[in-house]
Amino acid sequence: MAVQPTRIGLAGLAVMGQNLALNIASKGFPISVYNRTTSKVDETVERAKKEGNLPVYGFHDPESFVNSIQKPRVIIMLVKAGSPVDQTIKTLSAYLEKGDCIVDGGNEWYENTERREKAVSENGFLYLGMGVSGGEEGARNGPSLMPGGSFEAYKNIEDILLKVAAQVRDSGPCVTYIGKGGSGNFVKMVHNGIEYGDMQLIAEAYDVLKSVGKLTNEELHSVFTEWNKGELESFLVEITADIFGIKDDKGDGHLVDKVLDKTGMKGTGKWTVQQAAELSVPSPTIESSLDARFLSGLKDERVQAAKVFKEGGFGDVLTDQTVDKKQLIDDVRKALYASKICSYAQGMNLIRAKSMEKGWGLKLGELARIWKGGCIIRAIFLDRIKQAYDRNAELANLLVDPEFAKEIIERQSAWRRVVCLSINSGISTPGMSASLAYFDSYRRERLPANLVQAQRDYFGAHTYERTDVEGSFHTEWFKIARQSKSNM
């Protein structure tokens, strides 16, 4: 029980909530904690004692929890998105006063945050929707934080967030006020979409190296460790190297080979793709990563399909060609980097499109900065993105930034070799192929869309524009075609 009022409260003590509470306390901010299941409260307080007598105070009922926090109160909720958030707000609101602030730290749909901000403001409360990235490790030692909503609410908690967020040398704490409304949740959602793309591209690099290059897990461990010292240095490449080095504790060989090839998901990747479609922003790399997860879920069907095609003479890998391992490793590294540029370009363009639609005024370079530490997509590469937007805040696409354009031109031959090799070997690389198709479409002055538009006008009189004359046109294609056929 706290004698003095605590600085902040946290409700929801699953893994993320516990770790964030301990992080806040370890930065010198006394914190009150509450959970509907009271055993979680006791567990958190016990952990706080073990981890250095941290100032964490547990409460078993919402009223004493709320009353233990200094005014204006700030309470972070870390509960499951959807109705549990509404339920927690209802429980806490009974004891809150005007000027108090609720912060939702979950992966929430941005429109729900906007609805809740409006609803609680009628009672005089402030509201923030705050994306928290970095998993349990980040929550405990320094996450990337993306708060959006009431600026006044942000100022009430800024001193805490600046200390709790991941700290990056040269660029500071990985937190900034994102913008109004549900912008914090939206940015976190797209961050997760980019994360889907990143993970898929790395998985494809692994598949090509293993299936075509016949690299062992030891060699893969060594390759990814080496890659993590250069342009691909990132959290995801680092943990991938670690994974290849871990032996199975329940049998022979490496653990990665025993993991079922069926990917789970929480929904933020799907939301990202839906938003891309809503905003007409091409995001093929992110979309392909979502499709790859859906396909992985069809495990039983794939097992049966493999049997059918094996009987038809199709093996797992179609060619058993000998490849130059060193050359392949270098080509895959370049293909992975170039594909990654496309994936991030798509994510950034999606954020920009939403920001323009909603009038959020989001700063893309600042987002790249706060993703440099704490979060799952943290990478040295984000420095390059920040610099690109520093050079030109109105940059239409990362692909046309002079530095990124140069890097893609230098890597495109290797990228094409990897995609062709994969196709000829029967190894699917949907992310790398989608990225390459995105690049090849974006860099061409003229696409075959003229034919699609002609078809639309032919069957639906949708009209078309011309390259040489202003205005909309419609042609009686069917009549002309029928006349020319009858004259033959």
Disulfide bonds with the S-S distance in Angstrom:
none
